[in-house]
Amino acid sequence: WHLEEAAQVVRAIPALPVALNHTGFAWDRSEAGLALWRRGMKALADCEQVYCKLSCLCLPEDHWDYEDNRRIVLEAIEIFGIDRCMFASNFPVDSLRVTFDRMFGDFRTLCAGLSDSEQARLFHDNAARFYRL
């Protein structure tokens, strides 16, 4: 809801690394809701120190939907670029809507068209770089 405002704060502190949690909470999947989400995501992506954690795709009071979540993840990757996105889980909270095995399997499936190097970045390398592991 306040991603554009968050980008204003982030721009004021350019040396601060920021991990945007939960894919920016794209919970309102209406056209108007997604338009607001896209504007905010683009504003944050303009801040080079912001990485996007691809997680918490479960909608309140709804079931896990692979196709719906796939489009959100792929759009987030398009907005931030493959080098500033990282898969994450929101377990145990997400277990109310999906099993870990199903979620992780769906993440792997939606990345099947990416190169091995791109997949390694999303599932490991980007997080290791961001968190300095």
C-alpha positions in Angstrom: 0.0 0.0 0.0 2.9 2.4 0.8 5.6 1.2 -1.5 6.0 4.6 -3.2 6.4 6.3 0.2 8.9 3.6 1.2 10.9 4.4 -1.9 11.1 8.1 -0.8 12.5 7.0 2.5 15.0 4.6 0.9 16.2 7.3 -1.5 17.0 9.5 1.5 19.4 6.8 2.8 21.2 5.5 -0.3 23.9 3.5 1.6 21.3 1.4 3.5 20.7 -2.1 2.0 17.0 -2.9 2.0 15.2 -6.2 1.6 11.6 -5.7 0.5 9.7 -8.5 2.1 6.9 -10.6 0.7 7.1 -9.5 -2.9 5.7 -6.1 -1.8 2.5 -7.7 -0.6 0.6 -7.9 -3.9 -2.5 -8.9 -2.0 -5.0 -6.8 -4.0 -4.9 -8.7 -7.3 -7.5 -6.4 -8.9 -6.3 -4.3 -11.9 -6.3 -1.2 -9.7 -4.5 -3.0 -6.9 -1.9 -4.4 -9.2 -1.4 -1.0 -10.9 -0.6 0.5 -7.4 1.7 -2.4 -6.6 3.6 -2.0 -9.9 4.1 1.7 -9.4 5.5 1.1 -5.9 7.6 -1.8 -7.0 9.1 0.3 -9.9 9.8 3.1 -7.5 11.6 0.8 -5.1 13.5 -0.9 -8.0 14.8 2.5 -9.0 16.7 2.4 -5.7 19.7 0.2 -6.4 20.1 -0.9 -2.8 16.7 -2.6 -2.7 16.4 -6.3 -3.2 13.0 -8.1 -3.5 12.3 -11.2 -1.5 9.9 -13.4 -3.5 7.8 -14.7 -0.7 4.4 -14.6 1.1 2.4 -15.0 -2.1 -0.6 -16.5 -0.2 -3.6 -14.3 -0.2 -5.5 -13.8 3.0 -8.6 -16.1 3.0 -7.7 -17.7 -0.3 -5.9 -20.8 -1.6 -2.4 -21.1 -3.2 -2.8 -20.5 -6.9 0.3 -21.4 -9.0 -0.7 -19.4 -12.1 -1.7 -16.3 -10.2 1.5 -16.4 -8.1 3.6 -17.1 -11.1 2.6 -13.9 -12.8 3.4 -11.9 -9.7 6.9 -13.5 -9.2 7.8 -13.1 -12.9 6.7 -9.5 -12.9 8.7 -8.8 -9.8 11.7 -10.4 -11.4 11.2 -8.3 -14.5 10.9 -5.1 -12.4 13.9 -5.7 -10.1 16.0 -7.8 -12.4 17.3 -11.3 -11.7 20.2 -10.0 -9.7 18.1 -8.2 -7.1 15.5 -10.9 -6.4 15.7 -13.9 -4.0 13.3 -16.6 -3.2 12.3 -16.8 0.5 9.6 -18.5 2.5 7.2 -17.2 5.0 7.0 -20.4 7.0 5.3 -21.4 9.2 2.7 -18.7 8.4 2.3 -19.8 4.8 1.7 -23.3 5.9 -1.9 -22.1 6.5 -2.3 -22.0 2.7 0.3 -24.3 1.1 2.8 -26.9 2.1 6.5 -26.1 1.9 7.1 -28.8 -0.7 4.4 -27.5 -2.9 5.5 -23.9 -2.7 9.2 -24.7 -3.3 8.2 -27.1 -6.1 6.2 -24.3 -7.7 9.1 -21.9 -7.4 11.3 -24.5 -9.2 8.7 -25.0 -11.9 8.2 -21.3 -12.6 12.0 -20.9 -13.0 12.4 -24.0 -15.3 12.9 -21.7 -18.3 15.7 -19.8 -16.7 19.4 -20.8 -17.0 21.1 -22.7 -14.3 23.1 -19.6 -13.4 19.9 -17.5 -13.1 18.3 -20.1 -10.9 21.4 -20.2 -8.7 21.2 -16.5 -8.2 17.5 -16.6 -7.3 17.7 -19.5 -4.9 21.1 -18.8 -3.3 23.6 -16.3 -4.7 21.7 -13.1 -4.4 20.7 -13.8 -0.8 24.3 -14.7 0.0 25.5 -11.4 -1.5 22.8 -9.3 0.2 23.2 -10.8 3.6 27.0 -11.1 3.2 27.1 -14.8 3.9 
